[in-house]
Amino acid sequence: MGLPEASRPKDEVHELPALTALREHLTKVRVARAEWERTFDAIPDLIFILDRHHRIRRANRAAAQRLQLPFKELVGRPCYEVVHGLSRPPAWCPHVLALQDGSEHRAEVREDKANGWFLVTTTPLLGKDGRVEGTVHVARDITKRKEAEDALRASEALFRAVFENAAVGIAIADSQGRWIRFNRRFEEIIGHREEELFSKKITDVTHPEDRLKTLERIRAVREGREHSYRLEKRYIHKDGSVVWVDASVGAIRDPQGHLESLVGAIVDITEKKNAEDALKRMLRIEKQLSTICARFVSSTDTAAAIRAALKDLCLLAEADCAALALFGEDAQRLEWADGWGEGAWTHGAEGLEFLMACPWKERLDRGEAVCLKDLSFVAAAGPLAAERLRSLDVRSLLALPLRMGGRANGVIALRNPRYQGLWNREEQRLLAVQADVIAGALERERTAQEKQLLAEQFRQAQKMEALGRMASGIAHDFNNFLTVINGYADLCLAQTERNDPLRAAIEEIRRAGERAAVLTRQLLTFSRRQPLDPKIVDLNEVLTGLHGLLSRVLGEGIQVLVLPAPSPARVKIDRALWEQAILNLAINARDAMPSGGTFTLEVSETTVSLGAESIQQDLPPGPYVVLSARDTGIGMSPEVCKRIFEPFFTTKESGRGTGLGLPMVFGTVRQSGGQIRVQSAPGQGTTFTILLPTAEEKPPGRGA
């Protein structure tokens, strides 16, 4: 039984309320602690409380569960051992850093034992003295975020790889058409680098003819009338060339539907378009080839058909003009034949001589077309070639061979063709076939002319042969009569005194007989019945020796020029007879220049080749000496030229000519194994061209 309150000690009575308050406080502490522990364990983040020696003083349930360890195996052990599986703290340890500077630290850490990524926040714990006694580690699981970031980075890397390495060009432009981004393939397509494109718009690299339709399609997308479009268009490459592309363009819009940017997939279709154009050109060429062939079959005017064919070639090649030039007799020079087009070659084949140089002549001889893009190709042909071509406005050239008789006998040159850089071998072959058609027409025309010439030569030869036989018969008979007349005249003179009144009449009869004898000799020369005394002489020396005589015969009003060949011109002729023939040519020239002028005798050498040339010249092939006699006189009409070698034909008034001078020249040339041709036109002067076979032996001295 306890003591009454009055009888209890005084101190015991005062202690009872304090104990009660203490018990209540302790109860609250236990409740608060339990609440803190429940809260601590309810936090999903991993929480560790460490002392200064890295030992775990406390860890929440999330930490124990994630590490799959009971609390008793966590508390008291170093965190680097339990969490990281290490024997010492890692270099990046935030606990160490917090102990050093007393600041909060954060780090993203991959923990294999916890199987995830964590954002670790380390906060220092301060003691009563303000010193850091430990740290609180809060590790938030960021594995899903890191996986999402990794997936995003992988997606971006994949996009960049696809964007940069795509086989097509990809370009992005803003709503105003300014370039924003593009891949390497797009840079390759248009030739511009990234830094160059940033300052440009879509239309800046678009072909001028395609800009309007490009702007119209962009406007339709901007206004919402189209979401995307596809367009075949042309870009201008940095080097100035044209690039065909197939552009598929889509729109990127903001949530309100406003256009933010344009994305285009650009495919280079230049080769495809070039192939299509080449096919179209080939079809046009084949069609035109049929038209040209039909025209030559139906046309009776070859010259007009050739001119039309040159026009067709110009239109096909989109060239300025065309020139048709034939190779000269020596196959080393060009001679003008025909042309078509505005600004055509008006000075013959001028400027085309470089085509006779290697390697172009060799290609033409093989029947290949020569396609030249610029003037740099003519450097090998000489310093003046490019300048000549520039003066003729030749910037590019297509040369097609004219093959006749199995070899190139000429060329068709097309000036500044548009497609010269795109033609393939098949197209060039078809164009060369068209040139072959023209060459065939020329060859047929030339053959027809040769036949006509041969027929004319045959008729002329028959006529001259008949005239020669008649002249020979007349000359022989007349010579017999002259022998009697002159003989009796000589007898009468011998029997007549000098003062006899009949002597003068007999002398006149004798002189007339001598002149008649000269005519007889000329007739015999024309008919090639005159006996010759041929010797090998240098024709240069013969003409030089005649220069003084010719100057006296022609008079002061006519200048005589003798142009010898650079080397001896050896021929086998009757010198006396030829001096008379040359004198006859000079007299004929004097009569054609009543007001004075120039008479030129020029010697040169040539070779008559086997074939058409030999037939035209009516001479066997081989080397020949050429004597040209030119005057600057009044000239002759074609009708007169046809008859000038006929005996007794003359255009001079009565009493001024016998009509036997040129027939005598004709007979002398033919009897010496040569040929004579005349070229003349009213007001253009006259040229006689004589070809004599070259002699092989050396000429004897003058005294021989």
C-alpha positions in Angstrom: 0.0 0.0 0.0 1.4 3.3 -1.0 1.9 6.2 1.2 -0.6 9.0 1.2 0.3 12.0 -1.1 0.9 14.1 2.0 3.2 11.6 3.4 5.3 11.1 0.0 8.6 12.7 -0.4 8.4 16.2 -1.9 10.8 15.4 -4.9 8.7 12.4 -6.0 5.6 14.5 -6.2 7.3 16.9 -8.6 8.8 14.2 -10.9 5.5 12.6 -12.0 4.5 15.4 -14.6 8.0 15.4 -16.1 7.9 11.7 -16.7 4.6 11.9 -18.3 5.7 14.6 -20.7 8.8 12.6 -21.5 6.8 9.5 -22.2 4.6 11.6 -24.5 7.6 13.1 -26.3 9.2 9.7 -26.8 5.9 8.4 -28.2 5.8 11.3 -30.6 9.4 10.7 -31.6 8.7 7.0 -32.2 5.6 7.9 -34.3 7.6 10.6 -36.2 10.4 8.2 -36.8 8.1 5.5 -38.0 6.4 8.0 -40.2 9.8 9.1 -41.6 10.9 5.6 -42.2 7.6 4.8 -44.0 8.1 8.0 -46.1 11.8 7.1 -46.6 11.0 3.6 -47.8 8.0 4.8 -49.9 10.2 7.1 -52.0 10.8 5.3 -55.4 14.2 6.9 -55.9 17.2 5.0 -54.5 18.4 6.8 -51.3 21.7 6.1 -49.4 23.0 8.0 -46.4 26.8 7.7 -46.1 29.3 8.7 -43.4 32.6 10.3 -44.1 34.2 6.9 -44.7 31.8 5.9 -47.5 29.9 3.5 -45.2 26.2 3.1 -45.7 24.4 4.3 -42.6 20.9 4.0 -44.1 19.2 2.9 -47.4 15.6 2.9 -48.3 13.6 -0.1 -49.5 13.9 1.0 -53.2 17.7 0.8 -52.9 17.6 -2.6 -51.2 15.2 -4.0 -53.7 17.1 -2.6 -56.8 20.3 -4.1 -55.4 18.5 -7.3 -54.3 20.2 -7.2 -50.9 18.6 -7.2 -47.4 19.2 -4.1 -45.2 21.6 -5.9 -42.9 24.0 -6.5 -45.8 23.8 -2.9 -46.8 24.4 -1.0 -43.6 28.0 -0.6 -42.5 29.5 -1.5 -45.9 31.2 0.9 -48.3 28.9 2.1 -51.0 31.6 1.6 -53.7 31.7 -2.1 -52.7 28.0 -2.7 -52.4 26.8 -0.5 -55.3 29.7 -0.4 -57.8 31.4 -3.6 -56.9 34.8 -1.8 -56.5 37.5 -1.9 -53.9 37.9 1.8 -53.8 35.8 4.9 -54.8 35.7 5.7 -58.5 37.4 8.8 -59.8 34.1 10.5 -60.4 32.7 9.7 -57.0 30.3 12.6 -56.0 30.7 11.6 -52.3 34.4 12.5 -52.5 33.6 15.7 -54.2 30.9 16.7 -51.7 33.3 16.0 -48.8 35.9 18.2 -50.4 33.9 21.3 -51.3 30.7 20.9 -49.3 28.6 21.4 -52.4 25.8 19.4 -54.0 26.9 17.3 -57.0 25.0 15.5 -59.8 26.1 12.8 -62.2 24.4 10.5 -64.7 25.7 7.0 -63.9 25.3 3.6 -65.5 25.0 1.0 -62.8 25.3 -2.6 -64.0 24.4 -4.1 -60.5 21.3 -2.0 -60.4 20.7 -2.7 -64.1 20.0 0.9 -65.3 20.9 4.5 -65.7 20.6 6.8 -62.7 20.8 10.5 -62.1 22.7 10.7 -58.7 22.3 13.8 -56.6 24.7 14.0 -53.7 23.9 16.5 -50.8 26.4 17.0 -48.0 25.2 16.4 -44.3 26.6 19.0 -41.9 27.3 18.4 -38.2 26.7 20.8 -35.3 30.1 22.3 -36.0 29.3 22.9 -39.7 31.6 20.2 -40.9 30.5 17.7 -43.4 29.8 14.5 -41.6 28.4 12.5 -44.6 26.2 12.7 -47.6 22.8 11.8 -48.9 22.7 10.1 -52.3 19.4 10.2 -54.2 19.6 8.0 -57.4 16.7 8.5 -59.8 16.1 5.9 -62.4 16.5 7.5 -65.8 16.9 4.3 -67.8 13.8 4.9 -70.0 14.8 8.5 -70.7 18.4 7.4 -71.6 16.9 4.7 -73.9 14.6 7.3 -75.5 17.6 9.7 -76.0 19.7 6.8 -77.4 16.8 5.9 -79.7 16.5 9.5 -80.8 20.2 9.8 -81.4 20.2 6.6 -83.4 17.2 7.8 -85.4 18.9 11.1 -86.1 22.1 9.4 -87.1 20.1 7.1 -89.4 18.3 10.1 -90.9 21.6 11.9 -91.4 23.1 8.8 -93.0 20.1 8.4 -95.3 20.0 12.1 -96.0 23.7 12.4 -96.8 24.1 9.1 -98.6 20.9 9.0 -100.6 21.3 8.1 -104.3 19.0 11.1 -105.1 19.4 14.7 -104.2 17.5 15.9 -101.2 17.0 19.6 -100.6 15.0 21.7 -98.1 13.9 25.3 -98.7 11.8 27.7 -96.6 8.4 29.0 -97.6 10.0 31.7 -99.7 12.1 29.3 -101.7 15.4 29.9 -100.0 17.7 26.9 -99.5 18.0 25.6 -95.9 19.6 22.2 -96.2 20.7 19.7 -98.9 22.7 16.6 -99.2 25.9 15.8 -101.0 24.1 14.3 -104.0 22.2 17.5 -104.6 25.5 19.5 -104.4 26.9 17.1 -107.0 23.9 17.5 -109.3 24.1 21.3 -109.5 27.8 21.7 -108.8 27.4 24.2 -105.9 28.8 23.8 -102.4 26.7 24.2 -99.3 28.1 27.7 -98.4 27.3 28.8 -102.0 23.7 27.6 -101.9 22.7 29.3 -98.6 22.7 32.7 -100.3 20.5 31.4 -103.3 16.9 30.7 -104.0 15.4 27.8 -106.0 15.0 30.0 -109.0 18.6 31.2 -108.9 19.8 27.8 -110.2 16.7 27.0 -112.3 16.9 27.3 -116.1 15.4 30.6 -117.2 12.8 28.8 -119.3 11.6 26.8 -116.3 11.5 29.5 -113.7 7.9 30.6 -114.3 6.4 27.1 -114.0 8.5 26.4 -110.9 7.2 29.5 -109.2 3.6 28.7 -110.1 3.9 25.2 -108.5 5.5 26.7 -105.3 2.7 29.3 -105.1 0.1 26.6 -105.4 1.7 24.7 -102.5 2.0 27.9 -100.4 -1.7 28.7 -100.9 -2.8 25.2 -100.1 -4.1 24.3 -103.5 -1.5 21.5 -103.7 0.2 19.5 -101.0 3.0 18.3 -103.3 4.0 18.4 -106.9 6.3 16.6 -109.4 8.1 18.4 -112.2 10.7 17.7 -114.8 12.8 20.8 -115.1 16.3 22.1 -115.8 18.9 23.4 -113.4 22.0 25.4 -114.5 25.1 23.7 -113.2 27.9 25.8 -111.8 30.0 25.1 -114.9 27.1 26.5 -117.1 25.9 23.2 -118.4 22.2 22.2 -118.3 21.1 19.5 -115.9 17.7 17.8 -116.3 16.0 16.7 -113.1 12.8 15.0 -111.9 11.8 17.0 -108.8 9.2 15.5 -106.3 8.4 18.3 -103.8 6.3 18.0 -100.6 5.2 20.6 -98.0 5.9 20.7 -94.3 3.3 22.8 -92.4 2.9 24.0 -88.8 -0.2 23.0 -86.7 -2.1 25.9 -88.1 -1.5 24.6 -91.7 0.9 27.4 -92.7 3.8 26.4 -95.0 7.1 26.1 -93.1 9.3 24.5 -95.7 9.5 22.5 -98.9 11.3 19.2 -99.2 12.4 17.9 -102.6 13.7 14.6 -103.8 15.8 15.5 -106.9 16.7 12.8 -109.5 19.2 13.6 -112.2 17.6 12.5 -115.5 20.1 14.3 -117.8 21.3 11.0 -119.4 17.7 9.9 -119.9 16.7 13.2 -121.5 19.8 13.1 -123.7 19.0 9.6 -124.7 15.4 10.6 -125.6 16.6 13.6 -127.5 19.2 11.5 -129.3 16.5 9.0 -130.2 14.3 11.8 -131.5 17.2 13.2 -133.5 18.0 9.8 -134.9 14.4 9.4 -136.0 14.5 12.9 -137.6 17.8 12.1 -139.3 16.5 8.8 -140.7 13.3 10.5 -141.9 15.3 13.3 -143.4 17.7 10.8 -145.0 14.7 9.2 -146.8 13.5 12.6 -147.9 17.0 13.5 -149.3 17.2 10.2 -151.1 13.8 10.6 -152.6 14.7 14.2 -153.7 17.8 13.0 -155.5 15.8 10.2 -157.2 13.1 12.6 -158.4 15.1 15.7 -159.1 16.6 16.5 -162.5 18.4 19.5 -161.1 21.3 18.1 -159.0 22.6 21.5 -157.9 19.2 22.4 -156.5 18.9 19.0 -154.8 22.3 19.5 -153.2 21.4 22.9 -152.0 18.2 21.6 -150.5 20.1 18.7 -148.8 22.6 21.2 -147.3 19.6 23.1 -145.9 18.2 19.9 -144.4 21.5 19.1 -142.7 21.7 22.6 -141.3 18.2 22.3 -139.9 18.9 18.8 -138.4 22.1 20.0 -136.7 20.6 23.5 -135.9 23.7 25.0 -137.5 24.2 28.5 -138.9 25.2 27.5 -142.4 26.8 24.7 -144.4 29.7 24.7 -146.8 30.5 22.0 -149.4 34.1 22.0 -150.5 35.9 19.5 -152.7 39.6 18.5 -152.3 41.9 19.9 -155.0 43.7 17.7 -157.5 46.6 17.2 -155.1 44.2 16.2 -152.3 45.9 18.8 -150.1 43.8 21.8 -150.6 40.1 22.6 -150.6 38.2 24.2 -153.5 34.8 25.9 -153.0 31.8 24.1 -154.4 28.6 25.3 -152.8 27.0 26.5 -149.5 23.7 27.3 -147.8 22.6 29.4 -144.9 22.6 32.9 -143.6 26.1 34.2 -143.2 27.4 31.2 -145.2 31.1 31.0 -146.3 31.1 33.7 -149.0 34.8 33.5 -149.7 34.9 29.9 -150.8 36.5 27.3 -148.5 38.4 30.0 -146.6 39.1 28.9 -143.0 38.5 25.2 -143.6 42.1 24.5 -144.8 43.0 23.1 -141.3 40.8 20.1 -142.1 43.5 19.0 -144.6 45.9 18.6 -141.7 46.3 15.5 -139.5 44.5 14.0 -137.7 41.3 15.3 -139.2 42.2 14.5 -142.8 42.9 10.9 -141.8 39.5 10.6 -140.1 37.8 12.1 -143.1 39.6 9.6 -145.3 38.3 6.8 -143.1 34.8 8.1 -143.7 34.4 9.4 -140.1 32.7 12.6 -139.1 34.8 15.2 -137.3 33.0 16.9 -134.4 34.8 19.9 -132.9 33.4 21.8 -129.9 35.7 24.8 -129.8 38.6 26.5 -131.5 41.3 25.0 -129.4 41.5 22.1 -131.8 43.0 24.2 -134.6 46.2 25.1 -132.7 48.1 22.3 -134.5 47.0 23.6 -137.9 48.9 26.9 -137.6 48.6 30.2 -135.7 46.4 31.8 -138.3 43.8 29.1 -138.5 41.9 30.0 -135.3 41.9 33.7 -136.2 40.5 33.0 -139.7 37.7 30.9 -138.1 36.9 33.6 -135.6 36.6 36.2 -138.3 34.1 33.9 -140.0 32.2 33.5 -136.7 33.0 29.8 -136.4 32.7 28.7 -132.8 32.2 25.0 -133.4 32.2 22.7 -136.4 30.9 19.4 -137.7 32.7 18.1 -140.8 31.2 15.2 -142.8 33.3 13.4 -145.4 32.2 13.3 -149.1 33.3 9.9 -150.2 33.6 9.3 -153.9 35.3 6.4 -155.5 36.2 4.8 -152.2 38.0 7.8 -150.7 37.2 11.2 -149.3 37.1 13.7 -152.1 35.5 16.6 -150.2 33.8 17.7 -147.0 30.5 19.2 -145.8 31.2 21.6 -142.9 28.3 22.7 -140.6 29.1 25.9 -138.7 28.1 26.2 -135.0 25.8 23.1 -134.7 23.8 23.2 -131.5 24.1 19.5 -130.6 27.7 18.9 -131.5 28.5 17.9 -127.9 25.7 15.3 -127.7 25.9 13.4 -130.9 26.8 9.8 -130.4 28.6 7.6 -133.0 25.4 6.3 -134.5 24.0 9.8 -135.0 27.3 10.9 -136.6 27.2 7.8 -138.8 23.6 8.6 -140.0 24.7 12.2 -140.7 27.7 10.8 -142.6 25.3 8.6 -144.6 23.5 11.7 -145.7 26.8 13.2 -146.8 27.3 9.9 -148.7 24.0 10.5 -150.5 25.1 14.0 -151.5 28.5 12.6 -152.5 26.8 10.0 -154.7 24.8 12.7 -156.4 28.0 14.6 -157.0 29.7 11.5 -158.4 26.8 10.8 -160.7 26.7 14.4 -161.8 30.5 14.3 -162.4 30.2 11.0 -164.3 27.5 12.5 -166.4 29.6 15.5 -167.1 32.6 13.3 -167.9 30.5 11.3 -170.3 29.3 14.5 -171.9 32.9 15.9 -172.0 34.2 12.6 -173.5 31.4 12.7 -176.1 32.2 16.3 -176.9 35.9 15.5 -177.0 35.3 12.6 -179.3 33.2 14.7 -181.6 35.8 17.4 -181.5 38.5 14.9 -182.2 36.6 13.4 -185.1 36.0 16.9 -186.5 39.6 17.9 -186.0 40.8 14.6 -187.5 38.5 15.1 -190.5 39.7 18.7 -190.9 43.3 17.5 -190.5 42.9 14.9 -193.2 41.3 17.5 -195.5 44.0 20.1 -194.7 46.7 17.5 -195.2 45.3 16.5 -198.6 44.8 20.1 -199.7 48.3 21.0 -198.4 50.0 18.1 -200.4 48.1 19.0 -203.6 48.6 22.7 -203.1 52.3 22.0 -202.4 52.6 20.2 -205.7 51.1 23.2 -207.5 53.4 25.5 -205.5 56.4 23.5 -206.5 55.6 24.0 -210.2 54.7 27.7 -209.7 57.7 28.5 -207.7 59.9 26.5 -210.0 58.8 28.3 -213.1 59.0 31.6 -211.3 62.7 30.8 -210.4 63.4 29.9 -214.1 61.7 33.1 -215.3 63.8 35.2 -212.8 67.0 33.4 -214.0 66.2 34.3 -217.6 65.1 37.9 -217.0 67.3 40.9 -216.8 67.0 43.1 -213.8 65.7 46.0 -215.8 63.1 43.8 -217.6 59.6 45.3 -216.9 58.3 41.8 -216.2 60.8 41.0 -213.5 58.8 42.9 -210.8 55.7 40.8 -211.6 57.7 37.6 -211.6 59.2 38.5 -208.2 55.7 39.1 -206.8 54.6 35.7 -208.0 57.7 34.2 -206.2 56.9 36.0 -202.9 53.3 34.9 -203.1 54.4 31.3 -203.7 56.6 31.5 -200.6 53.8 32.8 -198.5 51.6 30.0 -199.8 54.3 27.6 -198.9 54.2 28.9 -195.3 50.5 28.3 -195.2 51.0 24.8 -196.5 53.5 24.1 -193.7 51.0 25.5 -191.2 48.3 23.2 -192.6 50.6 20.2 -192.4 51.5 21.2 -188.8 47.8 21.3 -187.9 47.2 17.9 -189.5 50.3 16.6 -187.7 51.9 15.6 -191.0 54.8 18.1 -190.6 58.1 16.4 -190.0 59.5 17.1 -186.5 63.0 17.3 -185.1 62.3 16.8 -181.4 65.0 17.2 -178.8 64.9 17.4 -174.9 65.0 21.0 -173.9 64.3 23.0 -170.7 61.1 24.9 -171.4 62.2 27.5 -168.8 65.2 28.3 -171.0 63.1 28.4 -174.2 60.7 31.0 -172.8 63.6 33.1 -171.3 65.2 33.1 -174.7 62.0 34.3 -176.4 61.3 37.1 -173.9 63.1 39.9 -175.9 61.5 38.9 -179.2 58.0 38.7 -177.6 58.5 42.2 -176.1 59.4 43.7 -179.5 56.5 41.9 -181.3 53.9 42.8 -178.7 55.0 46.5 -178.4 55.4 48.9 -175.5 51.8 48.8 -174.4 51.9 45.2 -173.4 54.0 43.9 -170.5 55.5 40.4 -171.0 56.0 38.3 -167.9 57.9 35.0 -168.0 57.5 32.9 -164.8 59.7 29.8 -165.0 59.3 26.8 -162.8 61.6 26.5 -159.8 63.3 23.4 -161.3 64.2 22.5 -164.9 61.1 21.7 -166.9 62.4 19.1 -169.4 60.2 18.3 -172.4 61.0 16.7 -175.8 59.9 19.1 -178.6 60.9 20.6 -181.9 62.3 23.9 -180.5 61.9 25.9 -183.7 58.3 24.8 -184.2 57.5 25.5 -180.6 59.0 29.0 -180.7 56.7 29.7 -183.7 53.7 28.3 -181.7 54.5 30.5 -178.7 54.9 33.5 -181.0 51.4 32.7 -182.5 49.9 32.7 -178.9 51.6 36.0 -178.2 50.3 37.6 -181.5 46.8 36.3 -180.7 47.1 37.8 -177.2 48.3 41.2 -178.7 45.2 41.3 -181.0 43.0 40.7 -177.9 44.5 43.6 -176.0 44.2 46.7 -178.3 44.4 49.0 -175.3 47.4 47.2 -173.8 47.7 44.8 -170.9 49.8 41.9 -169.6 50.8 38.7 -171.3 52.1 36.0 -168.9 53.9 32.8 -169.7 54.2 30.5 -166.6 55.8 27.1 -166.3 54.8 24.6 -163.6 54.6 20.9 -163.0 51.8 18.5 -162.2 50.9 14.9 -162.2 47.9 13.4 -164.0 46.5 10.5 -162.0 44.9 7.4 -163.2 41.2 7.5 -163.6 38.7 10.3 -164.2 41.4 13.0 -164.3 43.3 11.2 -167.0 40.2 10.7 -169.0 39.2 14.3 -168.7 42.6 15.5 -169.8 42.7 12.8 -172.6 46.3 12.0 -171.5 48.0 9.0 -170.1 48.8 9.3 -166.4 52.2 10.5 -165.3 54.2 13.7 -164.7 53.6 16.7 -167.0 55.0 20.2 -167.6 52.4 22.8 -167.6 52.7 26.0 -169.8 50.1 28.7 -169.2 49.7 31.6 -171.5 47.5 34.3 -170.0 46.4 37.6 -171.3 44.2 40.4 -169.8 42.4 41.0 -173.1 38.8 41.2 -174.1 38.2 37.4 -173.8 36.0 35.1 -175.8 32.5 33.7 -175.6 31.9 29.9 -175.1 30.8 29.6 -178.8 34.1 31.1 -180.0 36.1 29.0 -177.6 34.7 25.9 -179.2 35.9 26.8 -182.7 39.2 28.6 -182.2 41.3 25.6 -183.2 39.5 25.1 -186.5 41.5 25.9 -189.6 40.6 29.3 -191.2 38.3 30.2 -188.4 38.9 33.8 -187.2 37.1 36.6 -185.5 39.4 39.3 -187.0 38.3 41.5 -189.8 39.1 40.5 -193.3 42.8 40.8 -194.2 44.1 40.7 -190.6 44.3 36.9 -190.1 44.4 33.6 -191.9 42.8 31.5 -189.2 45.7 29.1 -189.1 47.7 30.5 -186.1 45.9 28.7 -183.3 45.3 25.5 -185.4 49.1 25.4 -185.9 49.5 25.7 -182.1 47.0 22.9 -181.6 48.7 20.6 -184.1 52.2 21.3 -182.6 50.9 20.4 -179.1 49.2 17.2 -180.1 52.1 16.1 -182.3 54.3 16.6 -179.3 52.1 14.3 -177.2 50.5 17.0 -175.2 47.0 18.6 -174.7 45.8 22.2 -174.9 42.8 23.7 -173.1 41.4 27.2 -173.2 39.5 29.2 -170.5 38.0 32.5 -171.4 35.0 34.7 -170.9 34.1 38.1 -172.3 36.0 40.8 -170.4 37.9 38.2 -168.3 40.9 37.6 -170.5 42.1 34.3 -171.9 44.2 31.5 -170.6 45.7 28.7 -172.7 46.9 25.7 -170.6 49.3 23.3 -172.3 50.4 20.0 -170.8 53.5 18.3 -172.2 54.9 15.0 -171.0 58.0 15.4 -168.7 61.2 14.1 -170.4 63.4 11.9 -168.4 66.8 12.6 -170.1 68.9 15.7 -169.6 68.7 18.3 -172.4 71.7 18.6 -174.7 73.6 21.9 -175.0 72.4 24.7 -177.4 75.0 23.8 -179.9 74.1 20.1 -180.1 
